[in-house]
Amino acid sequence: MLELKTDSRKVEKGDTFLAIRNVNRDGHDYIEQAIQNGASKIICEKGSYSVETEIVSNTKEYLNEYLYTNYYPKIKDMNFIGVTGTNGKTTICFLVYQMLKKLGHNPAYIGTIGFYYKDTKKELNNTTPDTDLLYEMFLEAKENNCDTIVMEISSHALDKNRIYGLEFDEVAFTNLTQDHLDYHETMDKYKEAKQKLFKRTRNQKIAIINGDDQYGKDFIFDENNNTIISANSGNCTITSIDFSHLDTKITFSFEKTSYETTIKMVGRYNVYNYLTALFLVKNLGHSIEEILNLSNGLSAPNGRMEKIDYKTNSIFIDYAHTPDAVENVLKSAEEYKKGKIITIIGCGGDRDPMKRPIMGKIAEKFSDYVLFTNDNPRTEDERKIMNDILSGVQKDNHEVIFDRKEAIRKGIELLKENDILMILGKGHEDYQIIGTEKHHFSDKEVVEEYTKVN
C-alpha cells in the first residue's frame, strides 16, 4: 500500500517513517520505535537519528503533498461523493451505497459505521480518517475495482484538511445544528468548515442541498455548482408524507413530474435523507424510476432507529447524540406511539457541554419518562456531565441511573402495553469509553440479553 508509514507499529523492514504532529500525539516520540521495527528512513521536523533522516518544516503538509502527488492520479478516475452536515450523513451515504450496488456499480463506503466494499467491512476510529488512512482505503477500493467512493465528510476533517487535494463529483449538505462547539466555538465557524466541501467540486459539480434547513441557503454560494435543492421549495418539492406502521410513503415532484414511493424507514427526517441519496444516485446516470424501484429493498444502517420487538412493545436503538437528532427521533416515535414513550439518554464526556441541557430538555419534553444515564463519559466526571444535562430539565418525569446497562434493564421493566423504549446516543457502537479505557458494550446486546429471558 503506502510507502510512507505514520504509525510506528505498522513499520516493517525498509519502510520510511513520517513523524506527524497532532493534538493527541507527536510522531517524533515514536521515531526510535519505528527504527527498531525496521525503518530505513525517517522524515521529521527535528532531530538526528541512526538511519537516513530528512528534515522538513511541516510533516503534515509534507504528507498531504506526497499523497496527492503520488497517489491521487491512481484513484481520481473513480467517482467521489462527499456528504456533510450535522445529522444524516451515515444514513444518506449508506443508502447511496446500497442503491449503487443494486444498480450494478461497485461502490465503497467510508464513514461512521466503517469501510465497506463488496463483502468487506472494516471498523474505523473516525468518521473521516486521517489523510494517509483515507488513501490506503482509496487504493484498496481501486485494487478491488470499485468505481465510486461515497464518504461522510466531518467538519473536523474539513477544518484539519484531511481531504487535501480531493475533488468531488457530487457533494451534499444535510443540515446544521448545534454540535462540536467545543472544537469550532461558534456556529459560524462550524458552518464555514462545512462549506469548504462545496469548494471542492469537479466535472458536473453536482451539489444537493436540504433547502428546508435554516442554513441551506448558505451552501448555495458557488455559482459554478449545479445545485439541486431537496426541500419543500426549489427543484424538488415534497408534497406528502404518510406514516403506516414502520413504512413511510412519500410523494414528491421534480421537474414538473410527480413521483411516489415507500421506504422501510421511520421519521420525517429520513424522507430528506432518502431524497438526498436518490438525487446523488440519479446524477450518476440513473433515472428516478430506476431508483424508486429499489426503495423497498433499502434499509437504514445499524443503530439508526433499529427496532426490536418485545411483547406488545417496540424498542428502538438510535445513534442520536445532538439536540436536533434527539428531537427528530422522538418526534418520529410520537408518530407511531399507542402507549407511552420511555427514553434512555446521556451525553458524551470531553465533548461540547453546551448541548447537554438542551438535550435534557428535549428528551423530557418529548417523552413520558426519561432515564438519564452515561454515554461515553471518557475522562470527564460523570456527575459533572449529568449536572449539565439536568440543568435543562424542567419537569419531574425522570430519574438518573449512571450504569447504562442498569438503565436499559430498568427501561425495559417499565414497559407496559404498546409502549416505546428509545435508547439513544450510541446506536451501532459496541463499546463504552470510561476514562481512557474502551470497554465492550452494546445497547443492542443488552436489550437482546434481557428480553430473551423475560
N, C-alpha and C positions, 0 to 999 in steps of 0.2 A: 504494500500500500504506500503510505507516505514515506519518503526517505528521511524526513526530519521527525524526531520524537520530542514531545514536550512533557511526557510523563516518564520519569526516570525508571519506573517499574517495568515499562514496556521496552526499554532499551535492550538491544541484542548486539552481539559482536559485530563491529563495523558500522554501527549506526552513528548518526550525528544527533547530539542532544542540544536543544534550544532552550535556554533558561528564560522562561516567561515570568514577568512580574504581574500579579493581580492583587485584588484586595485581600484575598484569603491566603494566598500562598506566593512565595518568592522562589522561582525555579533555581535561583543561584544557590539556595540552601541544599539542593539535591544534585549538584554537579558531581561531587565525589561519588555518590551512589551510582550515578549514570556511568562514570568511568569504571567503577568496579563491575558493572554489568556488561561492559564491553564497548562503551562509546569510544570511537576513534577520533572524534572531533567535537569540540564544544563551541557553541555560538552564544555569547553572553554580553553583558554591558560593562563588566568589570572583572578583574582578577587574572591570574596566570595559573595554568594547570599543566599536568604531566602529559597531556595529549595536545594535538594541534588545536589552537584556540583562535577564534575570530571575535574581535570586539566590535560591537555595533552600538549605535546611540540609543535605539529602542527596539527591543527584541519582538514586541508585539507587532509593531509596524513592519519589521523585517519579515515576520511570519506571514502576515497578510499579503504582502507584495510577492513573497516567494510562492505562496499557494496560488495566487491569482495568475502569476506569470507562467508557472509550470504545470498547473493542473486545470485551471478554468478552461483552456482550449480543448481539453479532453472531454469535458462534460457539458459544454454550453449548448450543444445541439439538442439536448433534452428540453422539454417544456418545463418551465419553472412557474409554479403557482404559489403565491405567498398570501397568507391571511393574517390580519392583525385586528386588535380590538380587545376590550377587557374580557368579555364573555362570548362564548360561541365558537371560538377558533377550533377547538378539538372536534366538535360535532360537525362543523362545516367541512373541515379537511377530511374527516373520516367518511362523510357522505360522498365527497368528490372521489375519494379513493375507491369506495365501493362501486360508484357509478361507472368509473373508468374501467374497472376490472370487468364489469358486466357488459361493457360496450366493446370489449376486445383489446383494450390497451394493457400495458404492463407498467402500472404506476408504482411509485414508492411514496410512503407517508413518513414524515418526520414531525414529531410533536410530543405533547404531554404524555400520551399513553405509549410512546415508544417509536421504534423504527421498523416499519413494515414494508415488505415486498414479497410477492409470490407467497410461499409458505413460511417465510422468515419473520419472526417477531423478536425484537430486542428491546430491553428496557433502556431508558435514558435518564440522566440526572437532571437535565434542564429541558424546558420546552423547546428552546433553540440552543443547541450545544455550542461550545467554543468553535472557532473557525476551523482548526485542524481536525476536530472530530466530525464536523459537518462535511469537510472534503473527503474524509475517509468513507463516510456514508454515500456521498455522491459517486465516488469511484466504485464502491461496491455495487451500487444500483446500476451504474453503467456497465460494469462487467457482467451483470445478470440481465442485460438487455432491457432495462427499464427505459421507458420513453418519456416519462413525466415524473417530476418531483413536486409533490404537494406538501407544503410545510407551514406550520404555525410560526409566526414571527412575533416574538415578545418585545415589549418596549425596552427591556434591559438589553436584548440582543441588538436592537437598533441603536440604542444610545452608546453601547460599547463596541459598535461596528463589527459584530461577529459575522455579518453577511457582506463583509468587504468585497467589493468588485462584482458581486452577483447582480444580475438584472433579471427581471421577472416578466414573463409574457402576460400574466394576469395577476392582479392584486385585489384584495377585498378588505373592506372595513366593516366590522360588525357593530360596535357600539363603544362608548367611552363612559365608564362610571368609576366611582372612587375605588382606587386600589393602588398599591405600590407607592403611596405618597411618602413613605419612609425613605424611599430612594429618590423619587422625582421632585418631592417637596411641594409642588403645586400642580393643579390640573393643567395649566397652560404648558408646563414643561413636559408633563406626561403626554399631552396631545402632540406637542412638537416632536417627541421621539417617535410616536406612531406615524406621523406624517412623512417621515423620512422614507418609508417604504414606497410611497406614491411618487417619489422622485427617481425610482429605480426601475422604471418600466422600459420594455423594448418591443420590437416588432409591432403587433397590433395595439399594444399599450392598453389592454382592457382593464378597467377599474370598476368593480362592483361595490356600491356604497349603500348602506342602510340609511336612506334619507329620512326615516322617521326618528332616528336618533338625534338628539339636540346638537350633537357635534358633527353630524353627517355633512352639512354644508361646508365645513372647514376642510374636508378632504376632497372637495371639488375645486382644487386650486391650480391644477396643471392643465391648461387648455389643450395640451398635446395628448392627454389621456382620452381614450374612448370610454366615457363613463356611462354605466347603466345604474340607475337609481332604483333599488328594490325597496319599495315602500308603498304607502297609501297615496303617494303622488309621484310623478316622474314617469320614467319609461314603463315601469311595472306597477300595476295597481291591484292590491288585494281587495277583492270585492266581498268575500265572505269566508268565515272560518266556523266550522261546525264540529263540535266535540261529541263523540259517541264511544263510550267505554274507553278503550285505550287507543283508538284511532282518531285522526284529525282530518276532516275533509276540507280541502282548500279550493276556492275558486279565485282565479286571478286573470288579469288581462295584460297582454303585451303586444304592442304594435297593432292595436285595434282588433285583436283576436282574443276570445275568452277561452280559458282552459280550466280543467277540473281534475283533481287527483286526491288520493287518500294516502296518508303516511301513517306508519305504525309508531308514532311518537306523540307524546303529550306536550301540551304547553304552547301558548301563543308565540313565545319566543322561538320555538322550533320551526314555526312557519317561516320566519325570517331566515333561520339557518338553512332550511331546505331550499328556499328560493335563491339564496346566495350561491349554494352549491350547484343548483340547476343552471344558473347563468354562467358560472365558471366552466361547467362542462359543455354547455351549448356553444360557447365561443371557441371550443376546440374542434368544432366542425360537426356537431350533432344537432338534430332537430329537437325541439321541445317535446314533440310527440314521442320520440325515441326514449327520452329520459323519463317522461311520465309513465311509460310502460314498465319501468323498473321500480317505481316508487314502493310498491307493495312488498318488495324483497329487501328493502333497506332497513337498517337498524341503527340505533344510536350507539355510541361507544359504551364500553363497560363503565359503570359508575355514573352514568348520566340518566337520571330518572329510571334506574334499573329496578324492576318490580319483582317482589317476592310475595306470593300469596300465603296468607296464614289464617286458616279458618275462614271467617267471613271478611277478614280484614286485608288491607294492602299495605305492604312495607316498601317504601321507595328509598333507594340509596343514591345520593347525588353529590357531585363534586362542588356544589355551590359554596363559594367562600368569599364572595363580595356582597355588599348590600343589594345591588341590583339583581344578582343571580339568586340570592335567597328570596327576595320578593317575587321574582318570576316563578320559581318552582313552587312556592307556597300558594301563589295565585292559581297556578295550574292545578294544584291539589284541590283547591276550592271548586274548580270546575267539575270535579268528579265525586266530591265527598257526599256521603249519605249520613255518616255519623260525625265523629269528631276528628280533628287534626292534632296529633301529638308530634312535637318536633324535638329532635336532639341536635344540638349545635354547640360549637365552640369557636375560638379564633386562634390562629397560629401565633406562636411567640416569635420575638425578634422580627416582627413584621409590622406594617402600618397600624399603629394603635388608634388612629383617629376613626377608623371604620368600625371599631368594636362596639361602642354604644349604639351606633346606627343599626348594626346587625342585631343587637339585643332587642332594640325597639321594634324592628321589623318582624323578628321571629315571634315576639309576644303578640303583636298586632294581628298577624295572620294565622295564629294557632290558638287552639283551645287550651293547650297546656304545653309548656316548654321545659325540657330537661337541659340545662346548661352544663357542658362538660369540657374536658380537654380536647383539643385538636392535636397539633404538634407543638407542645409548649417550648421545645428547644431549650435554650439556656435561660429563658425568662421565667420568673416566679409565676407559677400557675395562679396564685392568689391575686397577683397584680393584673394578670390578663382578665381574670374573672371579674374583678372590681371594675375594670374598664367597661366590660360588657354590661354589667348590671347598672352602671351609671346611666344607661339609656332606657332602662326598664321602668315602666310607669304603673304596671298592674301587679297583681299578686297571683298570677296563674303560672307559677314556675317554681322549680327547685334546682339546687346545684348538686351534681354528683361528679366529682373530679375524675373518678375512674371511668373511662369511656366504655369499657366492657360492662360495668355495672349499670351505667346509664342506659345502654342498649337493652339489657335484660329488664330493667325497670320499665322502659318504654313499651316493650312487648307485653309485659304483665298488665299494663294499663289499658291495653286494647280490649274493647267490649264487642259490640256488634257493628260491622260495616265502618269501622274506624280506619284512619290512615295514619301510619307512622312514617315521618320524614326523618331520615338520618343524613345530615348534611355536613359537608366540609371536606371529606376525604375521598369519596367516590371510589375510583379504581385503586387507590393507594393500598398497598399491603404492608404498610409499616407505620410506626408512630415514632417521632423523634422526641426523646426526652433527654434533656441535657445535650450532650454531643453524640449520644448513642442512638442508633436506628434499630428499633425492635420490631419484630414481625407482628403486624396487627392488621386485620382486615375486617371492616364493618360487616361485609357480606358473610364471612366465615362465622363471625359471632352470631349473626342472625340465624344462619342455617344450623349451627350447632344447637342453639336454644330451641328453635321451632321444631326440630326433629324429635325432641324428647318431651315436648309439652303440647 
